[in-house]
Amino acid sequence: MTSIAHRYTTIIKESAIRHGFMGAGIARAEHMDAEAIRLEQWLKQGYHGEMAYMANHFDMRVDPTKLVPGAKSVISLLYNYYPGLA
């Protein structure tokens, strides 16, 4: 990682904490081959229960560049919306 990329990564993660998130992660925006296989199996086994929307837009779930063409990175934020279980 270049020093400027590292600097921006640090800024984003620290900002997430300041804004009440428990953490943040940054990953490349690319097709996720292994995850696609696991997600497809998970859906076929019905593990998504009543969350039928999980089967929608499969191609975009496993390749974020199809959702946002030209995207280079994906920022994920962690927030515990039920802290009583933490």
C-alpha positions as CSV (number, residue, x, y, z in Angstrom):
1,M,0.0,0.0,0.0
2,T,1.3,3.4,-0.9
3,S,1.8,6.0,1.8
4,I,-1.0,8.1,0.5
5,A,-3.4,5.1,0.3
6,H,-2.4,4.2,3.9
7,R,-3.0,7.7,5.0
8,Y,-6.5,7.8,3.5
9,T,-7.3,4.4,4.9
10,T,-6.3,5.6,8.4
11,I,-8.4,8.8,8.0
12,I,-11.5,6.7,6.9
13,K,-11.2,4.2,9.7
14,E,-10.6,6.9,12.4
15,S,-13.5,8.9,11.0
16,A,-15.8,5.8,11.2
17,I,-15.0,5.4,14.9
18,R,-15.6,9.1,15.6
19,H,-19.0,8.8,14.0
20,G,-20.1,6.0,16.2
21,F,-19.2,2.9,14.1
22,M,-17.4,0.0,15.8
23,G,-15.0,-0.4,12.9
24,A,-14.4,-0.1,9.2
25,G,-12.8,-2.1,6.5
26,I,-11.6,-1.4,3.0
27,A,-11.3,-3.9,0.2
28,R,-10.7,-3.9,-3.6
29,A,-13.9,-3.7,-5.7
30,E,-13.6,-6.9,-7.7
31,H,-15.5,-10.1,-8.5
32,M,-15.4,-12.4,-5.5
33,D,-15.1,-15.9,-7.0
34,A,-14.9,-17.9,-3.8
35,E,-17.6,-15.9,-2.1
36,A,-19.9,-16.3,-5.1
37,I,-19.8,-20.0,-4.8
38,R,-20.5,-19.9,-1.0
39,L,-23.3,-17.4,-1.4
40,E,-24.9,-19.5,-4.1
41,Q,-24.8,-22.6,-1.9
42,W,-26.1,-20.7,1.1
43,L,-29.0,-19.4,-0.9
44,K,-29.8,-22.8,-2.4
45,Q,-29.9,-24.3,1.1
46,G,-32.4,-21.7,2.1
47,Y,-30.3,-20.2,4.9
48,H,-31.5,-16.8,4.1
49,G,-34.9,-17.7,5.6
50,E,-37.5,-15.0,5.1
51,M,-34.9,-12.6,3.7
52,A,-35.9,-13.2,0.0
53,Y,-34.2,-10.0,-1.0
54,M,-30.8,-11.8,-0.4
55,A,-31.4,-13.7,-3.7
56,N,-31.9,-10.5,-5.7
57,H,-29.2,-9.0,-7.8
58,F,-26.8,-11.9,-7.2
59,D,-24.3,-10.6,-9.9
60,M,-24.0,-7.3,-8.0
61,R,-23.6,-8.9,-4.6
62,V,-20.5,-10.8,-5.9
63,D,-19.1,-8.0,-8.1
64,P,-19.4,-4.5,-6.7
65,T,-18.2,-3.0,-10.0
66,K,-21.5,-4.1,-11.5
67,L,-23.3,-2.0,-9.0
68,V,-20.9,1.0,-9.3
69,P,-19.0,0.9,-12.6
70,G,-15.5,2.1,-12.2
71,A,-15.4,1.5,-8.4
72,K,-11.9,0.8,-7.1
73,S,-12.6,0.1,-3.4
74,V,-15.5,-0.9,-1.1
75,I,-15.8,0.6,2.4
76,S,-17.7,-1.5,4.9
77,L,-18.8,-0.1,8.2
78,L,-19.5,-2.1,11.4
79,Y,-22.4,-1.0,13.6
80,N,-24.0,-3.0,16.4
81,Y,-27.6,-2.0,16.2
82,Y,-28.4,-4.1,19.3
83,P,-25.6,-3.5,21.7
84,G,-27.4,-5.3,24.5
85,L,-26.0,-8.5,23.0
86,A,-22.4,-7.3,22.7
